[in-house]
């Protein structure tokens, strides 16, 4: 049995359409706090760095850090993280780069970092918690007023409000981590005015974005050439990438049906043009963005292979998850005890972890119970009595996120109202243990003969009892050594032999 969890929460969540207390609203955030050019990129474009060649999929490891307040509240929910992770890999699907969870998610409870207002504090957070050999990514309610930012020597900070199934901020910041500048480099913090002549050069501040953590005060400035519409200076101007096109818009903007900006811009020669909103590295709205250019892809792959190779895995760390989970019990509105509901489902090929959600509403906007486990059953407790609950399971592994199962339903009832009786004939009673009282166990005829393994776990998954037993046609008594068991909830698992599925039943001690 595997019980090492990536993450385990069991709480009530706010509706998905609501903003958690203390979170910024996306419309109020600056799209990105990153500025500057990676010196590696200049060397690479000047070919002083030999461009590596590889057609293989590059597997890049990510270390996830989930921030919360001092009391543990406010953390990004696992479904939102999995949605964002799936979106990241979808956004990179044409690049030949795929990301995976290199280590278990790191949970950090510190309000000061969870809602930080300065990139200096973000640097402190990363220096204190970074894990070597991976791209470190931090999720928090407030990221210094930005949707996200990347510190080239430390990691990525992501605001909750910009981390979702349809948000491309994570892909944008990973682009920065792999040496891609903004296509409008130099315009950061400036508003383009079509009524004013466009300058040939721009000064910009890159205080926190050196390739090494050597912040200088007063702020250092650098000069960027403004890119011309005809591409004549594309190799030395703005992002120095010639297939991105000129862009002077450093604010969130909407695109037309062709994916172009609705604002007409004029280059220093007075030539009109429109910015390309399909680029992930632009500030176009999320519904506009959909790609990296061929040259951007080449740059990111080269950056991974030269200077970021410690992030890479030599082989694929996981395989795709193609099957949808099949729920076993409880389903079809079956009664189940409020403090003793054991949720069971069939194992999904290639899945190593499962996200389990229980909700009073079919849309799961509010979850009464949410947990990540590595097994195919889990104990749900502290439910509301006499309520029709929905529940579902989502499989995932280090690199792939599967689809949710169809919802199951059950009726929560007081524990004393439930008699353990499975449809296939397995029965265990009493469910309320008392000192010195044995447990009676009956199995269906199809289970009789070969040995079965009987196990009892506490609510945390700790094994308390295990015994191999052969069952005959007569019901048998199972003597559980309950001495030393604390008052609480337990569950019994029967496995092995001819049993088609592992079955389990909670044993609650009054």
C-alpha positions as CSV (number, residue, x, y, z in Angstrom):
1,X,0.0,0.0,0.0
2,X,1.3,3.5,-0.9
3,X,0.5,6.3,1.4
4,X,3.2,8.9,0.7
5,X,1.1,11.9,-0.4
6,X,2.0,14.8,-2.6
7,X,-0.6,16.8,-0.9
8,X,-3.4,16.3,1.6
9,X,-6.1,18.8,2.4
10,X,-9.5,18.2,3.9
11,X,-11.5,21.4,4.3
12,X,-14.3,23.5,2.9
13,X,-13.4,25.6,-0.2
14,X,-14.8,28.8,-1.5
15,X,-16.7,28.7,-4.8
16,X,-14.4,28.6,-7.8
17,X,-15.8,31.8,-9.2
18,X,-15.1,33.7,-6.0
19,X,-11.8,35.3,-5.1
20,X,-10.3,34.0,-1.9
21,X,-9.8,36.5,0.9
22,X,-6.6,38.4,0.4
23,X,-6.1,37.5,-3.3
24,X,-5.6,40.1,-5.9
25,X,-8.1,40.4,-8.8
26,X,-6.4,39.7,-12.2
27,X,-7.8,42.9,-13.8
28,X,-5.9,44.8,-11.1
29,X,-2.5,43.1,-11.7
30,X,0.3,44.0,-13.9
31,X,0.7,41.1,-16.4
32,X,4.4,40.4,-15.6
33,X,7.1,41.9,-13.4
34,X,10.0,40.6,-15.5
35,X,12.4,42.8,-17.5
36,X,15.8,42.6,-19.1
37,X,17.7,40.3,-21.4
38,X,19.4,37.1,-20.4
39,X,23.2,37.6,-21.3
40,X,23.2,34.0,-22.4
41,X,20.7,35.0,-25.2
42,X,23.0,37.6,-26.5
43,X,25.9,35.2,-26.6
44,X,23.7,32.6,-28.2
45,X,22.4,34.9,-30.9
46,X,25.9,36.1,-31.6
47,X,26.9,32.4,-31.8
48,X,29.5,32.6,-29.1
49,X,27.5,29.9,-27.4
50,X,27.4,26.8,-29.7
51,X,23.8,25.9,-30.4
52,X,23.1,22.3,-29.2
53,X,21.1,20.0,-31.4
54,X,18.5,17.6,-30.2
55,X,15.1,16.4,-31.6
56,X,14.2,14.5,-28.5
57,X,11.5,15.5,-26.1
58,X,13.2,17.5,-23.3
59,X,11.7,16.6,-19.9
60,X,12.2,19.6,-17.5
61,X,11.6,19.1,-13.8
62,X,9.6,21.6,-11.7
63,X,9.6,22.0,-8.0
64,X,6.2,23.4,-6.8
65,X,5.9,25.6,-3.7
66,X,2.4,26.3,-2.5
67,X,2.3,29.3,-0.1
68,X,-0.4,29.9,2.5
69,X,-0.9,32.2,5.5
70,X,0.6,31.5,8.8
71,X,-2.4,29.5,9.8
72,X,-2.3,27.4,6.6
73,X,-5.3,29.1,4.9
74,X,-5.5,30.4,1.4
75,X,-3.4,27.9,-0.4
76,X,-4.0,27.2,-4.1
77,X,-6.3,24.2,-4.3
78,X,-5.0,21.1,-5.9
79,X,-7.5,21.2,-8.8
80,X,-6.4,24.7,-9.7
81,X,-2.8,23.6,-9.6
82,X,-3.5,20.6,-11.8
83,X,-5.5,22.7,-14.3
84,X,-2.6,25.2,-14.5
85,X,0.0,22.4,-14.9
86,X,-2.0,20.8,-17.7
87,X,-2.4,24.2,-19.4
88,X,1.4,24.7,-19.1
89,X,2.2,21.5,-20.9
90,X,-0.5,22.2,-23.5
91,X,1.0,25.6,-24.2
92,X,4.4,23.9,-24.7
93,X,3.1,21.0,-26.7
94,X,4.6,22.3,-30.0
95,X,8.0,23.0,-28.5
96,X,9.2,19.4,-27.7
97,X,9.5,20.4,-24.0
98,X,7.4,18.8,-21.4
99,X,7.4,19.6,-17.7
100,X,7.0,17.2,-14.7
101,X,6.8,17.4,-11.0
102,X,10.3,16.5,-9.9
103,X,9.6,16.3,-6.2
104,X,6.4,16.4,-3.9
105,X,4.8,19.8,-3.6
106,X,6.3,21.9,-0.9
107,X,3.8,23.5,1.5
108,X,4.9,26.8,3.1
109,X,2.9,28.7,5.7
110,X,4.1,32.3,5.9
111,X,1.7,35.3,5.4
112,X,4.7,37.6,4.7
113,X,5.6,35.7,1.5
114,X,2.0,34.6,0.7
115,X,1.0,38.3,0.2
116,X,4.4,39.9,-0.6
117,X,4.4,43.4,-2.2
118,X,8.1,43.6,-3.1
119,X,10.2,41.5,-5.5
120,X,12.9,41.8,-2.8
121,X,10.7,39.8,-0.5
122,X,10.1,37.3,-3.3
123,X,13.8,36.9,-3.7
124,X,14.1,36.2,0.0
125,X,11.4,33.6,-0.3
126,X,13.1,31.8,-3.1
127,X,16.6,31.9,-1.6
128,X,15.1,30.3,1.6
129,X,13.2,27.6,-0.1
130,X,14.6,26.7,-3.5
131,X,15.4,23.1,-4.3
132,X,18.4,22.5,-6.6
133,X,18.1,20.7,-9.9
134,X,14.6,22.0,-10.8
135,X,12.8,25.1,-11.9
136,X,11.3,26.4,-8.7
137,X,7.7,27.8,-9.1
138,X,5.9,29.6,-6.2
139,X,2.1,30.1,-6.0
140,X,0.7,32.8,-3.7
141,X,-2.1,35.3,-3.3
142,X,0.0,38.3,-4.1
143,X,3.2,38.4,-6.2
144,X,4.4,42.0,-5.8
145,X,1.4,43.4,-7.8
146,X,2.0,41.1,-10.8
147,X,0.4,38.1,-12.4
148,X,3.8,36.6,-12.2
149,X,7.6,37.3,-12.5
150,X,10.7,35.3,-13.1
151,X,14.0,35.9,-11.4
152,X,16.6,34.3,-13.7
153,X,18.8,33.3,-10.7
154,X,16.0,32.0,-8.5
155,X,12.6,31.0,-9.8
156,X,9.1,32.0,-10.8
157,X,6.4,33.6,-8.7
158,X,2.8,33.1,-9.7
159,X,-0.3,34.9,-8.4
160,X,-3.4,32.7,-7.7
161,X,-5.6,35.1,-9.8
162,X,-3.5,34.3,-12.9
163,X,-3.2,30.5,-12.4
164,X,-6.0,28.7,-14.1
165,X,-7.1,26.3,-16.8
166,X,-7.3,29.1,-19.4
167,X,-4.5,31.4,-18.3
168,X,-1.1,31.5,-20.1
169,X,0.9,33.4,-17.5
170,X,2.8,30.3,-16.4
171,X,3.9,29.6,-19.9
172,X,4.9,33.3,-20.3
173,X,7.1,33.1,-17.1
174,X,8.7,29.8,-18.1
175,X,9.5,31.5,-21.4
176,X,11.4,34.1,-19.4
177,X,13.1,31.3,-17.4
178,X,14.3,29.9,-20.7
179,X,15.8,33.2,-22.0
180,X,12.9,34.7,-23.9
181,X,12.4,38.5,-23.4
182,X,9.2,40.4,-24.1
183,X,8.7,41.2,-27.8
184,X,8.2,44.8,-26.6
185,X,11.4,44.9,-24.5
186,X,12.2,48.5,-23.4
187,X,8.5,49.5,-23.3
188,X,7.9,47.9,-19.8
189,X,6.4,50.5,-17.6
190,X,5.7,52.9,-20.5
191,X,2.5,53.6,-22.4
192,X,2.8,53.9,-26.1
193,X,1.2,57.1,-27.4
194,X,0.2,57.0,-31.2
195,X,0.0,60.7,-31.2
196,X,3.7,61.1,-30.3
197,X,6.7,60.3,-32.5
198,X,8.1,56.9,-31.7
199,X,11.7,57.1,-30.4
200,X,14.6,55.0,-31.8
201,X,15.8,53.9,-28.3
202,X,14.3,53.3,-24.9
203,X,15.8,53.2,-21.4
204,X,14.5,50.5,-19.1
205,X,15.1,49.3,-15.5
206,X,16.2,45.7,-14.9
207,X,17.1,46.1,-11.2
208,X,16.0,42.6,-10.0
209,X,16.6,40.8,-13.3
210,X,20.3,40.3,-13.7
211,X,21.5,36.8,-14.5
212,X,22.9,36.7,-11.0
213,X,21.5,38.1,-7.7
214,X,23.6,41.3,-7.7
215,X,21.0,44.0,-7.4
216,X,22.4,47.5,-7.7
217,X,21.0,50.6,-6.1
218,X,20.4,53.1,-7.7
219,X,18.6,51.1,-10.3
220,X,20.6,50.1,-13.4
221,X,19.3,51.2,-16.8
222,X,19.9,49.6,-20.1
223,X,19.1,50.8,-23.6
224,X,16.9,48.9,-26.1
225,X,16.6,49.8,-29.7
226,X,13.0,50.1,-31.0
227,X,12.2,47.5,-33.6
228,X,11.1,48.7,-37.1
229,X,8.1,47.3,-38.9
230,X,10.1,46.1,-41.9
231,X,12.4,44.0,-39.7
232,X,15.5,45.7,-40.8
233,X,16.9,45.9,-37.2
234,X,15.2,42.9,-35.7
235,X,18.4,41.1,-34.8
236,X,19.6,43.9,-32.6
237,X,16.3,45.6,-31.4
238,X,13.8,44.8,-28.7
239,X,13.9,41.0,-28.0
240,X,16.4,40.5,-30.9
241,X,14.2,37.7,-32.2
242,X,13.3,38.2,-35.8
243,X,10.1,36.1,-36.1
244,X,8.2,37.9,-33.3
245,X,7.6,41.2,-35.1
246,X,7.5,44.7,-33.5
247,X,5.3,45.3,-30.4
248,X,5.1,48.5,-28.3
249,X,2.2,47.5,-26.0
250,X,3.2,46.9,-22.4
251,X,-0.3,46.5,-20.9
252,X,-3.0,43.9,-21.2
253,X,-4.7,44.4,-24.6
254,X,-7.4,42.7,-26.6
255,X,-7.0,41.4,-30.2
256,X,-9.2,41.3,-33.2
257,X,-10.4,38.2,-35.0
258,X,-7.1,37.9,-36.8
259,X,-5.2,37.9,-33.4
260,X,-3.8,41.4,-33.9
261,X,-3.9,44.4,-31.7
262,X,-6.7,46.9,-32.3
263,X,-4.2,49.7,-31.6
264,X,-2.3,50.8,-34.7
265,X,1.3,51.6,-33.9
266,X,3.9,53.5,-35.9
267,X,7.6,52.7,-35.9
268,X,10.3,55.4,-35.7
269,X,10.0,55.8,-39.5
270,X,6.3,56.3,-39.3
271,X,5.3,52.9,-40.8
272,X,2.0,51.6,-39.3
273,X,1.7,48.1,-37.9
274,X,-0.4,46.0,-35.5
275,X,1.1,43.8,-32.7
276,X,0.8,40.0,-32.9
277,X,-1.5,38.9,-30.0
278,X,-1.0,35.1,-30.6
279,X,2.4,35.2,-28.9
280,X,2.6,33.9,-25.3
281,X,5.4,36.4,-24.6
282,X,3.2,39.4,-25.5
283,X,0.7,41.0,-23.1
284,X,-2.3,40.2,-25.3
285,X,-5.4,38.8,-23.5
286,X,-5.3,35.1,-22.8
287,X,-7.9,34.3,-25.4
288,X,-5.5,35.8,-28.1
289,X,-2.4,33.9,-27.1
290,X,-1.6,30.4,-28.5
291,X,2.0,30.0,-29.6
292,X,5.7,30.4,-29.4
293,X,7.5,31.2,-32.7
294,X,10.0,28.8,-34.3
295,X,13.0,30.9,-33.2
296,X,11.6,31.2,-29.7
297,X,11.3,27.4,-29.5
298,X,14.9,27.0,-30.7
299,X,16.1,29.4,-28.1
300,X,14.2,27.7,-25.2
301,X,15.5,24.2,-26.2
302,X,19.0,25.5,-26.4
303,X,18.8,27.2,-23.1
304,X,17.6,24.0,-21.4
305,X,20.5,22.1,-22.9
306,X,23.1,24.8,-22.0
307,X,22.9,26.1,-18.5
308,X,19.7,24.5,-17.4
309,X,20.5,20.9,-18.0
310,X,20.2,20.1,-14.3
311,X,16.5,20.4,-14.7
312,X,16.4,17.6,-17.3
313,X,15.4,14.0,-16.9
314,X,17.3,11.5,-19.1
315,X,14.1,9.6,-19.9
316,X,10.3,10.2,-19.7
317,X,9.4,10.2,-16.0
318,X,5.8,9.1,-16.7
319,X,3.4,8.0,-19.4
320,X,0.0,9.5,-20.5
321,X,-3.1,8.6,-18.5
322,X,-5.7,7.5,-21.0
323,X,-8.5,6.0,-18.9
324,X,-11.1,7.7,-16.8
325,X,-11.5,6.4,-13.2
326,X,-14.4,4.0,-12.5
327,X,-16.0,4.6,-9.1
328,X,-16.8,1.5,-7.0
329,X,-18.5,2.7,-3.9
330,X,-20.5,4.5,-2.6
331,X,-22.6,5.1,-5.7
332,X,-26.3,5.3,-6.7
333,X,-27.2,7.3,-3.6
334,X,-26.2,4.5,-1.2
335,X,-26.3,5.4,2.5
336,X,-22.9,6.0,4.0
337,X,-21.8,7.1,7.5
338,X,-21.0,10.8,8.0
339,X,-17.7,10.0,9.8
340,X,-17.1,6.7,8.1
341,X,-17.5,7.1,4.3
342,X,-14.9,5.0,2.5
343,X,-14.6,6.1,-1.1
344,X,-13.3,3.4,-3.5
345,X,-12.5,3.4,-7.2
346,X,-10.6,1.2,-9.6
347,X,-6.9,1.8,-10.3
348,X,-6.1,3.8,-13.4
349,X,-3.2,2.6,-15.5
350,X,-0.2,5.0,-15.3
351,X,-1.7,7.0,-12.5
352,X,0.3,7.4,-9.3
353,X,-1.9,9.9,-7.5
354,X,-5.6,10.7,-7.3
355,X,-7.4,13.9,-6.5
356,X,-10.7,13.1,-4.6
357,X,-13.4,15.7,-4.2
358,X,-16.7,15.5,-2.2
359,X,-19.3,18.2,-2.6
360,X,-22.9,19.1,-1.8
361,X,-23.3,20.5,-5.3
362,X,-22.7,18.8,-8.6
363,X,-20.5,21.6,-10.0
364,X,-18.0,21.2,-7.1
365,X,-17.8,24.9,-6.6
366,X,-17.7,24.2,-2.9
367,X,-15.9,21.1,-1.6
368,X,-16.6,19.6,1.8
369,X,-13.7,17.2,1.4
370,X,-10.7,17.3,-0.9
371,X,-7.6,15.2,-0.7
372,X,-4.7,13.8,-2.8
373,X,-3.9,10.1,-2.2
374,X,-1.8,7.4,-3.8
375,X,-4.1,4.5,-3.1
376,X,-7.6,3.7,-4.6
377,X,-9.6,4.4,-1.5
378,X,-9.8,7.1,1.1
379,X,-11.8,7.8,4.3
380,X,-14.1,10.9,4.2
381,X,-15.1,12.3,7.6
382,X,-17.0,15.2,9.2
383,X,-19.7,15.3,6.5
384,X,-23.2,16.8,7.0
385,X,-25.8,14.2,8.1
386,X,-28.7,13.4,5.8
387,X,-27.3,15.0,2.7
388,X,-27.0,13.8,-0.9
389,X,-23.3,14.2,-1.7
390,X,-21.5,14.1,-5.1
391,X,-17.9,12.8,-5.4
392,X,-15.4,12.3,-8.2
393,X,-11.8,11.3,-8.7
394,X,-9.1,12.7,-11.0
395,X,-5.9,10.7,-11.7
396,X,-2.5,12.2,-12.4
397,X,1.2,11.4,-12.3
398,X,4.4,13.4,-12.4
399,X,3.9,14.6,-16.0
400,X,0.2,14.0,-17.0
401,X,-3.2,15.0,-15.6
402,X,-6.1,12.7,-16.5
403,X,-9.8,13.5,-16.7
404,X,-12.3,13.4,-13.8
405,X,-14.5,10.4,-13.3
406,X,-18.2,10.8,-13.7
407,X,-19.7,11.8,-10.4
408,X,-20.9,9.2,-7.8
409,X,-23.6,10.0,-5.3
410,X,-24.2,8.9,-1.7
411,X,-26.5,9.8,1.2
412,X,-24.7,10.7,4.4
413,X,-26.3,9.2,7.4
414,X,-25.4,8.8,11.1
415,X,-23.0,5.9,11.6
416,X,-25.4,4.0,13.8
417,X,-27.9,3.9,10.9
418,X,-25.5,2.0,8.6
419,X,-25.1,-1.8,8.5
420,X,-22.2,-2.9,6.6
421,X,-23.6,-5.0,3.8
422,X,-22.0,-5.0,0.3
423,X,-24.0,-6.0,-2.8
424,X,-21.7,-9.0,-3.5
425,X,-22.4,-10.5,-0.1
426,X,-19.4,-9.2,2.0
427,X,-20.6,-8.2,5.5
428,X,-18.8,-6.9,8.5
429,X,-20.4,-6.0,11.8
430,X,-20.7,-4.5,14.3
431,X,-19.4,-1.2,12.9
432,X,-19.2,0.4,16.4
433,X,-16.4,-1.3,18.2
434,X,-16.4,-1.8,22.0
435,X,-13.5,-3.2,24.0
436,X,-13.6,-7.0,24.1
437,X,-16.3,-7.4,21.4
438,X,-15.0,-9.3,18.3
439,X,-16.0,-8.4,14.7
440,X,-18.0,-10.8,12.6
441,X,-17.0,-11.1,9.0
442,X,-18.9,-12.9,6.2
443,X,-17.7,-13.3,2.6
444,X,-19.5,-14.4,-0.5
445,X,-19.1,-18.0,-1.7
446,X,-16.9,-16.8,-4.6
447,X,-14.3,-15.5,-2.1
448,X,-14.1,-18.8,-0.1
449,X,-11.1,-21.1,-0.4
450,X,-8.0,-19.1,-1.3
451,X,-6.5,-16.9,1.5
452,X,-7.6,-13.3,1.9
453,X,-5.5,-10.5,3.5
454,X,-7.5,-8.6,6.2
455,X,-6.0,-5.2,7.1
456,X,-7.2,-2.4,9.4
457,X,-6.0,1.2,9.0
458,X,-6.6,4.3,11.1
459,X,-7.9,7.5,9.6
460,X,-4.3,8.6,8.6
461,X,-3.7,5.3,6.7
462,X,-1.4,3.8,9.4
463,X,-1.6,0.0,9.4
464,X,-2.8,-1.4,12.8
465,X,-3.7,-5.0,12.0
466,X,-3.1,-7.5,9.2
467,X,-3.8,-11.1,9.0
468,X,-4.1,-13.7,6.2
469,X,-7.3,-15.8,6.6
470,X,-9.0,-18.6,4.7
471,X,-12.8,-18.4,4.8
472,X,-15.2,-21.3,4.6
473,X,-19.0,-21.3,4.1
474,X,-19.6,-20.5,7.7
475,X,-19.3,-16.9,9.0
476,X,-16.2,-16.3,11.0
477,X,-15.2,-14.0,13.8
478,X,-12.3,-11.7,13.4
479,X,-10.6,-10.8,16.7
480,X,-9.1,-7.3,16.4
481,X,-6.5,-6.4,19.0
482,X,-8.0,-2.9,19.8
483,X,-5.9,-2.3,22.9
484,X,-4.2,1.1,22.5
485,X,-6.5,2.3,19.7
486,X,-7.5,5.9,20.3
487,X,-11.1,6.9,20.0
488,X,-11.8,7.6,16.4
489,X,-12.5,6.1,13.0
490,X,-10.9,3.1,11.4
491,X,-11.4,1.1,8.3
492,X,-11.0,-2.5,7.2
493,X,-9.7,-3.7,3.9
494,X,-10.1,-7.2,2.4
495,X,-7.9,-8.0,-0.5
496,X,-6.3,-10.9,-2.4
497,X,-7.7,-14.3,-3.2
498,X,-10.5,-14.3,-5.8
499,X,-12.0,-11.0,-4.7
500,X,-12.7,-9.0,-7.9
501,X,-11.9,-5.7,-6.0
502,X,-10.5,-4.7,-2.7
503,X,-13.4,-3.9,-0.4
504,X,-13.2,-1.7,2.7
505,X,-15.5,-0.7,5.6
506,X,-15.0,1.8,8.3
507,X,-14.9,0.6,11.9
508,X,-15.8,3.5,14.2
509,X,-15.0,3.2,17.9
510,X,-17.5,5.1,20.2
